[in-house]
């Protein structure tokens, strides 16, 4: 699915003890850059219940060591595709 957004935060959640192969994660969409520095609520959150891996294709990004999240700024749009536990994020960055 395609989403118009300025930035995203990609993060993982606590894993389910019963399902060790997959891990829940989220992609939070924002209308401003560096949302981790602002006191803003995401305009939308994409919940992924069972992910094995996330492929982030052709973006300049920041990995936030303190929280383990990934921030991608200066976006025009992203597209999120999920298949068999593999998540692929593509899009256009300014």
N, CA, C and O atoms as a GROMACS GRO file, in nm:
protein
  376
    1UNK      N    1   0.084  -0.118   0.000
    1UNK     CA    2   0.000   0.000   0.000
    1UNK      C    3   0.089   0.124   0.000
    1UNK      O    4   0.196   0.124   0.061
    2UNK      N    5   0.046   0.228  -0.067
    2UNK     CA    6   0.122   0.352  -0.081
    2UNK      C    7   0.069   0.457   0.017
    2UNK      O    8  -0.051   0.471   0.036
    3UNK      N    9   0.163   0.532   0.080
    3UNK     CA   10   0.129   0.632   0.181
    3UNK      C   11   0.204   0.762   0.152
    3UNK      O   12   0.325   0.760   0.128
    4UNK      N   13   0.134   0.875   0.153
    4UNK     CA   14   0.198   1.005   0.142
    4UNK      C   15   0.239   1.047   0.283
    4UNK      O   16   0.156   1.053   0.373
    5UNK      N   17   0.370   1.076   0.301
    5UNK     CA   18   0.420   1.110   0.434
    5UNK      C   19   0.551   1.186   0.424
    5UNK      O   20   0.620   1.176   0.322
    6UNK      N   21   0.586   1.261   0.525
    6UNK     CA   22   0.711   1.339   0.529
    6UNK      C   23   0.824   1.259   0.594
    6UNK      O   24   0.940   1.271   0.552
    7UNK      N   25   0.791   1.177   0.696
    7UNK     CA   26   0.893   1.095   0.762
    7UNK      C   27   0.827   0.973   0.825
    7UNK      O   28   0.705   0.969   0.842
    8UNK      N   29   0.911   0.874   0.858
    8UNK     CA   30   0.862   0.754   0.926
    8UNK      C   31   0.959   0.713   1.036
    8UNK      O   32   1.078   0.742   1.031
    9UNK      N   33   0.905   0.646   1.136
    9UNK     CA   34   0.986   0.576   1.235
    9UNK      C   35   0.949   0.429   1.224
    9UNK      O   36   0.831   0.393   1.228
   10UNK      N   37   1.051   0.344   1.211
   10UNK     CA   38   1.031   0.200   1.203
   10UNK      C   39   1.088   0.140   1.331
   10UNK      O   40   1.204   0.165   1.365
   11UNK      N   41   1.009   0.062   1.400
   11UNK     CA   42   1.055   0.003   1.525
   11UNK      C   43   0.996  -0.134   1.548
   11UNK      O   44   0.899  -0.173   1.483
   12UNK      N   45   1.054  -0.206   1.640
   12UNK     CA   46   1.004  -0.339   1.673
   12UNK      C   47   0.935  -0.336   1.808
   12UNK      O   48   0.958  -0.247   1.891
   13UNK      N   49   0.850  -0.434   1.828
   13UNK     CA   50   0.780  -0.450   1.954
   13UNK      C   51   0.833  -0.574   2.025
   13UNK      O   52   0.914  -0.648   1.968
   14UNK      N   53   0.788  -0.596   2.146
   14UNK     CA   54   0.827  -0.717   2.219
   14UNK      C   55   0.776  -0.838   2.143
   14UNK      O   56   0.663  -0.841   2.095
   15UNK      N   57   0.863  -0.939   2.134
   15UNK     CA   58   0.824  -1.057   2.058
   15UNK      C   59   0.731  -1.146   2.138
   15UNK      O   60   0.731  -1.148   2.261
   16UNK      N   61   0.652  -1.220   2.062
   16UNK     CA   62   0.560  -1.316   2.119
   16UNK      C   63   0.640  -1.440   2.161
   16UNK      O   64   0.712  -1.496   2.080
   17UNK      N   65   0.628  -1.481   2.284
   17UNK     CA   66   0.707  -1.594   2.336
   17UNK      C   67   0.672  -1.725   2.265
   17UNK      O   68   0.754  -1.816   2.259
   18UNK      N   69   0.552  -1.733   2.212
   18UNK     CA   70   0.509  -1.856   2.145
   18UNK      C   71   0.558  -1.865   2.001
   18UNK      O   72   0.574  -1.975   1.949
   19UNK      N   73   0.584  -1.754   1.937
   19UNK     CA   74   0.624  -1.753   1.797
   19UNK      C   75   0.764  -1.693   1.786
   19UNK      O   76   0.779  -1.572   1.775
   20UNK      N   77   0.866  -1.777   1.788
   20UNK     CA   78   1.004  -1.729   1.791
   20UNK      C   79   1.057  -1.692   1.654
   20UNK      O   80   1.162  -1.628   1.645
   21UNK      N   81   0.990  -1.730   1.546
   21UNK     CA   82   1.037  -1.701   1.411
   21UNK      C   83   1.002  -1.560   1.364
   21UNK      O   84   1.070  -1.504   1.279
   22UNK      N   85   0.896  -1.503   1.419
   22UNK     CA   86   0.847  -1.374   1.374
   22UNK      C   87   0.850  -1.274   1.489
   22UNK      O   88   0.857  -1.312   1.606
   23UNK      N   89   0.844  -1.146   1.453
   23UNK     CA   90   0.842  -1.040   1.553
   23UNK      C   91   0.747  -0.930   1.508
   23UNK      O   92   0.750  -0.892   1.391
   24UNK      N   93   0.663  -0.878   1.597
   24UNK     CA   94   0.577  -0.766   1.559
   24UNK      C   95   0.658  -0.636   1.549
   24UNK      O   96   0.754  -0.616   1.623
   25UNK      N   97   0.619  -0.550   1.456
   25UNK     CA   98   0.685  -0.422   1.439
   25UNK      C   99   0.583  -0.318   1.393
   25UNK      O  100   0.467  -0.349   1.370
   26UNK      N  101   0.630  -0.194   1.380
   26UNK     CA  102   0.540  -0.086   1.338
   26UNK      C  103   0.615   0.011   1.248
   26UNK      O  104   0.737   0.021   1.252
   27UNK      N  105   0.537   0.082   1.167
   27UNK     CA  106   0.587   0.191   1.086
   27UNK      C  107   0.495   0.310   1.116
   27UNK      O  108   0.378   0.309   1.080
   28UNK      N  109   0.550   0.412   1.183
   28UNK     CA  110   0.473   0.531   1.220
   28UNK      C  111   0.497   0.641   1.117
   28UNK      O  112   0.612   0.673   1.086
   29UNK      N  113   0.389   0.698   1.063
   29UNK     CA  114   0.396   0.801   0.960
   29UNK      C  115   0.374   0.939   1.021
   29UNK      O  116   0.286   0.958   1.104
   30UNK      N  117   0.457   1.035   0.979
   30UNK     CA  118   0.451   1.171   1.033
   30UNK      C  119   0.449   1.275   0.921
   30UNK      O  120   0.490   1.248   0.809
   31UNK      N  121   0.400   1.395   0.954
   31UNK     CA  122   0.396   1.508   0.861
   31UNK      C  123   0.510   1.606   0.882
   31UNK      O  124   0.506   1.718   0.830
   32UNK      N  125   0.614   1.568   0.960
   32UNK     CA  126   0.728   1.654   0.983
   32UNK      C  127   0.854   1.568   0.990
   32UNK      O  128   0.847   1.448   1.017
   33UNK      N  129   0.969   1.630   0.966
   33UNK     CA  130   1.096   1.560   0.976
   33UNK      C  131   1.140   1.548   1.122
   33UNK      O  132   1.096   1.625   1.208
   34UNK      N  133   1.227   1.452   1.149
   34UNK     CA  134   1.280   1.425   1.283
   34UNK      C  135   1.169   1.419   1.388
   34UNK      O  136   1.173   1.494   1.486
   35UNK      N  137   1.071   1.333   1.370
   35UNK     CA  138   0.959   1.328   1.465
   35UNK      C  139   1.001   1.285   1.605
   35UNK      O  140   0.930   1.313   1.702
   36UNK      N  141   1.115   1.217   1.618
   36UNK     CA  142   1.162   1.175   1.750
   36UNK      C  143   1.206   1.294   1.835
   36UNK      O  144   1.219   1.281   1.957
   37UNK      N  145   1.228   1.410   1.772
   37UNK     CA  146   1.266   1.531   1.846
   37UNK      C  147   1.146   1.619   1.882
   37UNK      O  148   1.157   1.710   1.964
   38UNK      N  149   1.033   1.590   1.822
   38UNK     CA  150   0.912   1.670   1.844
   38UNK      C  151   0.814   1.592   1.932
   38UNK      O  152   0.824   1.470   1.946
   39UNK      N  153   0.722   1.663   1.989
   39UNK     CA  154   0.619   1.601   2.071
   39UNK      C  155   0.494   1.582   1.985
   39UNK      O  156   0.387   1.633   2.018
   40UNK      N  157   0.508   1.508   1.876
   40UNK     CA  158   0.399   1.488   1.780
   40UNK      C  159   0.352   1.343   1.782
   40UNK      O  160   0.430   1.250   1.801
   41UNK      N  161   0.224   1.327   1.763
   41UNK     CA  162   0.164   1.195   1.750
   41UNK      C  163   0.166   1.157   1.602
   41UNK      O  164   0.142   1.243   1.517
   42UNK      N  165   0.193   1.031   1.569
   42UNK     CA  166   0.191   0.991   1.428
   42UNK      C  167   0.053   1.011   1.367
   42UNK      O  168  -0.048   0.995   1.434
   43UNK      N  169   0.052   1.044   1.238
   43UNK     CA  170  -0.078   1.059   1.171
   43UNK      C  171  -0.137   0.923   1.140
   43UNK      O  172  -0.259   0.910   1.124
   44UNK      N  173  -0.051   0.820   1.132
   44UNK     CA  174  -0.097   0.684   1.110
   44UNK      C  175   0.012   0.587   1.155
   44UNK      O  176   0.131   0.618   1.146
   45UNK      N  177  -0.029   0.470   1.203
   45UNK     CA  178   0.066   0.366   1.242
   45UNK      C  179   0.029   0.238   1.168
   45UNK      O  180  -0.085   0.192   1.175
   46UNK      N  181   0.126   0.184   1.098
   46UNK     CA  182   0.108   0.058   1.028
   46UNK      C  183   0.160  -0.052   1.121
   46UNK      O  184   0.279  -0.055   1.153
   47UNK      N  185   0.073  -0.140   1.162
   47UNK     CA  186   0.110  -0.250   1.251
   47UNK      C  187   0.138  -0.375   1.167
   47UNK      O  188   0.059  -0.412   1.081
   48UNK      N  189   0.251  -0.438   1.193
   48UNK     CA  190   0.284  -0.563   1.126
   48UNK      C  191   0.298  -0.668   1.234
   48UNK      O  192   0.387  -0.660   1.319
   49UNK      N  193   0.211  -0.766   1.232
   49UNK     CA  194   0.202  -0.865   1.340
   49UNK      C  195   0.317  -0.965   1.336
   49UNK      O  196   0.370  -1.002   1.441
   50UNK      N  197   0.355  -1.010   1.216
   50UNK     CA  198   0.456  -1.116   1.204
   50UNK      C  199   0.556  -1.081   1.096
   50UNK      O  200   0.529  -1.100   0.977
   51UNK      N  201   0.672  -1.030   1.136
   51UNK     CA  202   0.777  -0.995   1.040
   51UNK      C  203   0.902  -1.078   1.069
   51UNK      O  204   0.941  -1.096   1.184
   52UNK      N  205   0.962  -1.127   0.963
   52UNK     CA  206   1.093  -1.192   0.975
   52UNK      C  207   1.203  -1.091   0.947
   52UNK      O  208   1.306  -1.088   1.014
   53UNK      N  209   1.179  -1.010   0.846
   53UNK     CA  210   1.278  -0.908   0.809
   53UNK      C  211   1.210  -0.792   0.739
   53UNK      O  212   1.099  -0.805   0.686
   54UNK      N  213   1.279  -0.678   0.741
   54UNK     CA  214   1.230  -0.559   0.671
   54UNK      C  215   1.341  -0.513   0.577
   54UNK      O  216   1.453  -0.488   0.620
   55UNK      N  217   1.309  -0.503   0.450
   55UNK     CA  218   1.402  -0.451   0.350
   55UNK      C  219   1.366  -0.305   0.324
   55UNK      O  220   1.253  -0.275   0.284
   56UNK      N  221   1.461  -0.215   0.346
   56UNK     CA  222   1.442  -0.072   0.325
   56UNK      C  223   1.526  -0.036   0.203
   56UNK      O  224   1.649  -0.039   0.209
   57UNK      N  225   1.461  -0.003   0.092
   57UNK     CA  226   1.526   0.008  -0.037
   57UNK      C  227   1.556   0.154  -0.072
   57UNK      O  228   1.464   0.237  -0.078
   58UNK      N  229   1.684   0.187  -0.095
   58UNK     CA  230   1.730   0.315  -0.151
   58UNK      C  231   1.687   0.439  -0.073
   58UNK      O  232   1.635   0.534  -0.132
   59UNK      N  233   1.707   0.439   0.057
   59UNK     CA  234   1.678   0.556   0.139
   59UNK      C  235   1.801   0.597   0.219
   59UNK      O  236   1.883   0.513   0.256
   60UNK      N  237   1.814   0.726   0.245
   60UNK     CA  238   1.908   0.777   0.345
   60UNK      C  239   1.831   0.773   0.477
   60UNK      O  240   1.721   0.828   0.486
   61UNK      N  241   1.888   0.708   0.580
   61UNK     CA  242   1.813   0.692   0.704
   61UNK      C  243   1.903   0.710   0.825
   61UNK      O  244   2.026   0.714   0.813
   62UNK      N  245   1.839   0.720   0.943
   62UNK     CA  246   1.910   0.733   1.071
   62UNK      C  247   1.869   0.615   1.159
   62UNK      O  248   1.751   0.580   1.166
   63UNK      N  249   1.966   0.554   1.224
   63UNK     CA  250   1.940   0.448   1.320
   63UNK      C  251   1.958   0.506   1.459
   63UNK      O  252   2.068   0.549   1.495
   64UNK      N  253   1.854   0.508   1.538
   64UNK     CA  254   1.857   0.568   1.670
   64UNK      C  255   1.904   0.465   1.772
   64UNK      O  256   1.827   0.376   1.810
   65UNK      N  257   2.028   0.476   1.816
   65UNK     CA  258   2.088   0.377   1.904
   65UNK      C  259   2.019   0.366   2.040
   65UNK      O  260   2.010   0.257   2.095
   66UNK      N  261   1.972   0.476   2.093
   66UNK     CA  262   1.910   0.473   2.225
   66UNK      C  263   1.783   0.387   2.227
   66UNK      O  264   1.758   0.315   2.324
   67UNK      N  265   1.705   0.394   2.121
   67UNK     CA  266   1.581   0.318   2.120
   67UNK      C  267   1.582   0.203   2.022
   67UNK      O  268   1.495   0.115   2.029
   68UNK      N  269   1.677   0.201   1.930
   68UNK     CA  270   1.683   0.096   1.830
   68UNK      C  271   1.586   0.116   1.715
   68UNK      O  272   1.558   0.022   1.641
   69UNK      N  273   1.535   0.238   1.698
   69UNK     CA  274   1.441   0.268   1.590
   69UNK      C  275   1.515   0.325   1.469
   69UNK      O  276   1.628   0.374   1.480
   70UNK      N  277   1.449   0.318   1.354
   70UNK     CA  278   1.502   0.376   1.230
   70UNK      C  279   1.414   0.494   1.192
   70UNK      O  280   1.291   0.482   1.192
   71UNK      N  281   1.476   0.607   1.160
   71UNK     CA  282   1.404   0.727   1.117
   71UNK      C  283   1.442   0.756   0.972
   71UNK      O  284   1.560   0.758   0.937
   72UNK      N  285   1.341   0.778   0.889
   72UNK     CA  286   1.363   0.818   0.749
   72UNK      C  287   1.292   0.952   0.730
   72UNK      O  288   1.171   0.962   0.748
   73UNK      N  289   1.368   1.056   0.692
   73UNK     CA  290   1.316   1.191   0.672
   73UNK      C  291   1.307   1.226   0.523
   73UNK      O  292   1.349   1.149   0.437
   74UNK      N  293   1.251   1.343   0.495
   74UNK     CA  294   1.244   1.402   0.361
   74UNK      C  295   1.177   1.312   0.259
   74UNK      O  296   1.226   1.296   0.147
   75UNK      N  297   1.066   1.254   0.298
   75UNK     CA  298   0.993   1.165   0.209
   75UNK      C  299   0.884   1.238   0.133
   75UNK      O  300   0.830   1.337   0.180
   76UNK      N  301   0.853   1.188   0.015
   76UNK     CA  302   0.733   1.229  -0.058
   76UNK      C  303   0.626   1.124  -0.035
   76UNK      O  304   0.509   1.156  -0.012
   77UNK      N  305   0.666   0.997  -0.041
   77UNK     CA  306   0.575   0.885  -0.019
   77UNK      C  307   0.655   0.757   0.007
   77UNK      O  308   0.773   0.748  -0.026
   78UNK      N  309   0.588   0.660   0.066
   78UNK     CA  310   0.646   0.526   0.080
   78UNK      C  311   0.542   0.424   0.036
   78UNK      O  312   0.422   0.450   0.034
   79UNK      N  313   0.592   0.307   0.002
   79UNK     CA  314   0.505   0.194  -0.027
   79UNK      C  315   0.550   0.077   0.060
   79UNK      O  316   0.669   0.046   0.065
   80UNK      N  317   0.455   0.014   0.127
   80UNK     CA  318   0.485  -0.098   0.217
   80UNK      C  319   0.419  -0.223   0.160
   80UNK      O  320   0.298  -0.228   0.140
   81UNK      N  321   0.503  -0.324   0.135
   81UNK     CA  322   0.452  -0.452   0.084
   81UNK      C  323   0.493  -0.560   0.183
   81UNK      O  324   0.607  -0.563   0.230
   82UNK      N  325   0.400  -0.648   0.214
   82UNK     CA  326   0.425  -0.754   0.311
   82UNK      C  327   0.388  -0.887   0.248
   82UNK      O  328   0.278  -0.903   0.194
   83UNK      N  329   0.481  -0.983   0.257
   83UNK     CA  330   0.454  -1.116   0.202
   83UNK      C  331   0.535  -1.220   0.278
   83UNK      O  332   0.658  -1.214   0.284
   84UNK      N  333   0.466  -1.316   0.336
   84UNK     CA  334   0.528  -1.428   0.409
   84UNK      C  335   0.627  -1.382   0.517
   84UNK      O  336   0.732  -1.445   0.534
   85UNK      N  337   0.597  -1.276   0.587
   85UNK     CA  338   0.684  -1.229   0.693
   85UNK      C  339   0.795  -1.136   0.648
   85UNK      O  340   0.870  -1.084   0.730
   86UNK      N  341   0.806  -1.114   0.518
   86UNK     CA  342   0.905  -1.021   0.464
   86UNK      C  343   0.835  -0.890   0.428
   86UNK      O  344   0.736  -0.889   0.356
   87UNK      N  345   0.889  -0.779   0.481
   87UNK     CA  346   0.831  -0.648   0.457
   87UNK      C  347   0.928  -0.570   0.370
   87UNK      O  348   1.048  -0.565   0.399
   88UNK      N  349   0.877  -0.508   0.264
   88UNK     CA  350   0.961  -0.430   0.172
   88UNK      C  351   0.908  -0.287   0.172
   88UNK      O  352   0.790  -0.263   0.145
   89UNK      N  353   0.999  -0.192   0.202
   89UNK     CA  354   0.962  -0.050   0.204
   89UNK      C  355   1.038   0.021   0.091
   89UNK      O  356   1.161   0.023   0.089
   90UNK      N  357   0.963   0.079  -0.001
   90UNK     CA  358   1.020   0.157  -0.110
   90UNK      C  359   0.952   0.293  -0.109
   90UNK      O  360   0.858   0.314  -0.032
   91UNK      N  361   0.998   0.385  -0.192
   91UNK     CA  362   0.935   0.515  -0.198
   91UNK      C  363   1.022   0.619  -0.263
   91UNK      O  364   1.117   0.586  -0.334
   92UNK      N  365   0.988   0.744  -0.239
   92UNK     CA  366   1.064   0.855  -0.296
   92UNK      C  367   1.103   0.952  -0.186
   92UNK      O  368   1.021   0.994  -0.104
   93UNK      N  369   1.231   0.984  -0.185
   93UNK     CA  370   1.287   1.077  -0.087
   93UNK      C  371   1.339   1.199  -0.160
   93UNK      O  372   1.397   1.187  -0.268
   94UNK      N  373   1.318   1.316  -0.103
   94UNK     CA  374   1.362   1.441  -0.167
   94UNK      C  375   1.512   1.454  -0.159
   94UNK      O  376   1.568   1.552  -0.207
   0.00000   0.00000   0.00000
